[in-house]
Amino acid sequence: MGTILLATEKPFAAEAVEKIRTVVTGGGHQLALLENYTEKQQLLNAVADADALIVRSDIVDADVINAGNHLKIVVRAGAGYDNLDLKSASANNVVCMNTPGQNANAVAECAFGMMLFMARKQFSGSSGTELRGKNLGIVGYGNIGRYMAQIGRGFGMDVYAYKRNMDRLAMEIDGVTPASSFEDVFEHCQYISLHLPSTAETKGVINYHLLRLMPKGAMLVNTARVDVVNEDDLLKLMEERSDIQYVSDFIPKQESVFKEKFAKRIFYPAKKMGAQTEEANVNAGIAAAKQILDFLDKGIDTFRVN
């Protein structure tokens, strides 16, 4: 029997915790909880006796990995995994996984909801714009991008998407026009939604070169990662063009500047909201638990990322 630690500074919904517990105990393992912790040392203490670790956006760095004397696997309940120190994990023979697709619909609905909110001028009483007949550009056509395309088409939008090594036929079957490049998306779409992972290649990839191509009245929507957008370049463009809007699921690094200069043209929630639905909580948590059991009991590492 192994101990699986569910360590969440931002806890799962109670329903998700109970369903995770059912999966874990049903598989003959034990679930330990560390919720709402406020100090890193609490996590270091709790992971010392754990064989497996489930986290959300919690930072699993070298200190955490080294403190896990029996740790064999860490699963990030979500798609992004830049909060996991993959190098340290590999050096300590700890497997890292994510749970791709489990919160995809939640993120897509959040992105579209924020986009609609800003298109209608935050429902302030001012005249906004309609989405029907506009072009929606999706940068990164994975699980979330596909849901975004479905929603966009439901609103009567023409959808374009770009992904490196993309399957053009699959996109066309989805009713999506394959774009030839990032530039193709930014040049032709009034609404651009980002769904890129945070990697060495993508950090700051949304730069002035791309941003300046956006058509009049364009909106950039970022539910990917805060660092895929070059904020200096975005600020420069918004200074030059009063028609550009920015929507983000992350508090900008230069929040004070954005608020001072462009308060009516930018929106972001106080906390990241993309995956904050009961359904996504349950789906990602259960997937993480099942993946851990498969690995501990059968050696299956399908969603390994290191």
C-alpha positions in Angstrom: 0.0 0.0 0.0 1.3 3.4 -0.9 0.5 6.9 0.4 -0.8 9.4 -2.1 -0.5 13.0 -1.0 -3.1 15.5 -2.3 -1.3 18.8 -1.7 -3.3 21.9 -2.8 -2.7 25.4 -1.7 -5.9 26.2 -3.7 -8.0 23.2 -2.8 -10.1 20.9 -5.0 -13.9 21.1 -4.6 -15.1 18.8 -1.7 -16.8 16.5 -4.3 -13.5 16.1 -6.2 -11.6 15.2 -3.0 -14.1 12.5 -2.1 -14.0 11.0 -5.5 -10.2 11.0 -5.5 -10.3 9.3 -2.1 -12.7 6.7 -3.5 -10.3 5.9 -6.4 -7.2 5.8 -4.2 -8.7 3.7 -1.4 -10.5 1.5 -3.9 -7.1 0.7 -5.4 -5.7 -0.3 -2.0 -3.8 2.9 -1.3 -4.0 5.6 1.3 -4.9 9.3 0.7 -3.2 12.0 2.7 -4.5 15.6 2.5 -2.7 18.9 2.7 -5.1 21.7 1.9 -4.9 25.5 2.2 -1.3 25.3 3.4 0.4 28.7 3.8 4.1 27.8 4.3 6.4 25.8 2.0 7.7 23.9 5.0 4.3 22.4 5.5 4.5 20.8 2.0 8.1 19.6 2.7 7.0 17.9 5.9 3.9 16.3 4.3 5.8 15.0 1.2 8.4 13.2 3.3 6.3 10.1 3.7 4.5 10.2 0.3 4.9 7.7 -2.5 3.0 9.9 -4.9 1.9 13.5 -5.1 -1.0 15.3 -6.7 -0.9 19.0 -7.1 -2.6 21.8 -9.0 -0.6 25.0 -9.5 1.5 24.3 -6.4 5.3 24.7 -7.0 7.1 21.3 -6.9 10.8 22.4 -7.0 14.0 20.7 -6.1 13.4 21.2 -2.4 10.1 19.4 -2.6 11.5 16.6 -4.7 14.4 16.1 -2.4 12.1 16.1 0.7 10.1 13.2 -0.8 12.2 10.4 0.5 9.8 7.8 -1.0 8.4 9.9 -3.8 8.0 8.0 -7.1 5.6 10.1 -9.1 4.1 13.6 -9.2 1.0 14.4 -11.2 -0.1 17.9 -12.0 -3.9 17.9 -12.2 -4.2 20.0 -15.3 -2.5 20.4 -18.7 0.3 22.9 -18.0 3.2 21.6 -15.9 5.7 24.4 -15.7 5.2 24.4 -11.9 7.1 21.1 -11.8 10.9 21.0 -11.8 11.4 18.2 -14.3 15.1 18.3 -14.2 15.2 17.7 -10.4 12.5 15.0 -10.7 14.4 13.1 -13.4 17.6 13.3 -11.3 15.8 11.7 -8.4 14.0 9.1 -10.6 10.6 10.7 -10.0 8.1 10.5 -12.8 6.1 13.6 -13.6 2.8 13.6 -15.4 0.0 16.0 -16.4 -3.7 15.3 -17.1 -4.2 16.7 -20.6 -7.8 17.4 -21.7 -9.5 17.1 -18.3 -10.1 20.9 -17.8 -10.1 21.8 -21.5 -13.8 22.7 -21.8 -13.7 24.8 -18.6 -10.7 26.8 -19.9 -12.4 27.3 -23.3 -15.6 28.5 -21.8 -13.7 30.9 -19.6 -11.8 32.3 -22.5 -14.9 32.8 -24.6 -16.8 34.2 -21.7 -14.1 36.9 -21.0 -13.9 37.6 -24.8 -17.7 38.2 -25.0 -17.6 40.3 -21.8 -15.1 42.6 -23.4 -16.7 42.6 -26.8 -19.8 44.0 -25.1 -17.8 46.7 -23.3 -18.1 44.9 -20.0 -21.8 45.3 -20.1 -21.3 48.9 -19.1 -24.2 50.3 -21.2 -21.9 51.3 -24.1 -22.4 49.8 -27.5 -20.2 46.8 -28.1 -19.6 44.5 -31.1 -21.2 41.2 -32.2 -19.1 38.1 -32.7 -21.1 36.6 -35.5 -19.3 37.0 -38.8 -16.0 37.8 -37.1 -12.8 35.7 -37.4 -11.6 33.7 -34.4 -7.9 32.8 -34.5 -6.7 29.9 -32.3 -2.9 29.7 -31.6 -2.2 26.2 -30.4 -4.9 23.7 -31.6 -5.0 21.1 -28.8 -7.8 20.0 -26.5 -8.7 23.6 -25.4 -8.4 24.9 -28.9 -10.9 22.4 -30.2 -13.5 23.4 -27.7 -12.8 27.1 -28.5 -13.4 26.2 -32.2 -16.7 24.5 -31.3 -17.9 27.5 -29.3 -16.8 30.0 -31.9 -18.6 28.2 -34.7 -21.7 28.1 -32.6 -21.6 31.9 -32.4 -21.3 32.0 -36.2 -17.6 32.9 -36.3 -15.2 31.8 -38.9 -12.4 29.9 -37.1 -8.7 29.8 -38.1 -6.1 27.8 -36.2 -2.4 27.3 -36.2 -0.3 24.6 -34.6 3.2 23.4 -35.4 3.0 20.0 -37.1 -0.7 20.4 -37.4 -3.1 17.9 -39.0 -4.7 20.0 -41.7 -7.3 17.3 -42.5 -8.4 17.0 -38.8 -8.8 20.8 -38.6 -10.9 20.9 -41.8 -13.1 18.1 -40.5 -13.7 20.3 -37.4 -14.8 23.1 -39.7 -11.6 25.1 -39.0 -9.4 26.8 -41.6 -5.7 25.8 -41.1 -3.5 28.9 -40.9 -0.1 28.7 -42.4 1.7 30.6 -39.6 1.3 32.7 -36.5 1.4 35.7 -38.8 -1.5 34.3 -40.8 -3.7 34.1 -37.7 -2.8 37.6 -36.4 -3.3 39.3 -39.7 -6.7 37.9 -40.5 -8.5 37.4 -37.1 -10.2 40.1 -35.0 -10.2 37.7 -32.0 -7.1 35.7 -31.2 -7.1 33.1 -28.4 -3.7 31.7 -27.1 -3.4 28.1 -26.1 0.4 27.5 -26.0 2.4 25.8 -23.3 5.1 27.7 -21.5 8.5 26.5 -22.9 11.8 28.1 -23.8 10.5 28.5 -27.3 7.2 30.1 -26.5 8.2 32.6 -23.7 7.6 36.0 -25.2 6.7 34.5 -28.6 3.7 36.9 -28.9 5.7 39.9 -29.7 5.4 43.3 -31.5 6.0 41.7 -34.8 2.9 39.7 -34.5 0.8 42.1 -32.5 1.2 44.9 -35.0 -0.5 42.7 -37.6 -3.8 42.6 -35.8 -6.7 44.1 -37.7 -8.6 47.2 -36.4 -10.6 46.5 -33.2 -8.8 43.2 -32.5 -8.7 41.5 -29.1 -6.0 39.2 -27.7 -7.2 36.5 -25.3 -4.6 34.7 -23.1 -5.6 31.7 -21.1 -2.3 29.9 -21.8 0.5 31.3 -19.7 1.3 34.8 -18.7 4.9 34.7 -20.1 3.9 33.7 -23.7 3.0 37.4 -24.3 5.8 39.9 -24.4 4.2 42.6 -22.1 6.6 45.4 -23.2 5.6 44.8 -26.8 2.0 44.6 -25.9 2.1 47.9 -23.9 3.9 49.5 -26.8 1.2 48.5 -29.3 -1.7 49.5 -27.0 0.0 52.9 -26.6 0.1 53.2 -30.4 -3.3 51.8 -31.1 -6.4 52.7 -29.1 -8.5 50.0 -30.7 -6.7 47.0 -29.2 -8.0 45.0 -26.2 -6.3 42.4 -24.0 -8.0 39.7 -22.0 -5.9 37.5 -19.7 -6.6 34.8 -17.1 -3.5 36.0 -15.4 -2.6 39.2 -13.5 -0.1 40.9 -15.8 3.4 41.3 -14.5 3.2 45.0 -15.2 -0.3 45.3 -13.7 0.0 48.8 -12.5 1.0 50.1 -15.9 -1.9 48.3 -17.7 -4.4 49.6 -15.1 -3.1 53.2 -15.2 -3.1 53.4 -19.0 -5.6 50.9 -20.4 -8.1 50.2 -17.6 -11.1 50.1 -20.1 -9.2 48.0 -22.6 -8.0 45.2 -20.5 -9.6 42.5 -18.3 -8.2 39.9 -16.0 -9.7 38.2 -12.9 -8.2 38.5 -9.4 -7.2 34.8 -9.5 -6.7 32.4 -12.4 -10.2 31.1 -13.3 -9.7 28.9 -16.4 -10.1 25.5 -14.7 -12.3 26.7 -11.8 -15.4 24.6 -12.4 -16.7 21.7 -10.4 -16.5 19.5 -13.4 -12.9 20.3 -14.2 -12.0 19.8 -10.5 -13.5 16.3 -10.5 -12.2 15.3 -14.0 -8.6 16.4 -13.4 -8.4 15.0 -9.9 -9.8 11.6 -10.7 -7.5 11.4 -13.8 -4.5 12.2 -11.6 -5.4 9.5 -9.1 -6.0 6.9 -11.8 -2.7 7.7 -13.5 -0.9 7.3 -10.2 -2.5 3.9 -9.5 -1.7 2.8 -13.0 1.9 3.8 -12.5 2.4 2.4 -9.0 0.6 -0.9 -9.7 1.3 -1.5 -13.4 4.2 0.8 -14.4 2.1 2.6 -17.0 3.4 6.1 -17.7 1.3 7.2 -20.7 1.2 10.9 -19.7 4.8 11.2 -18.5 6.4 14.6 -19.3 10.0 14.1 -18.1 
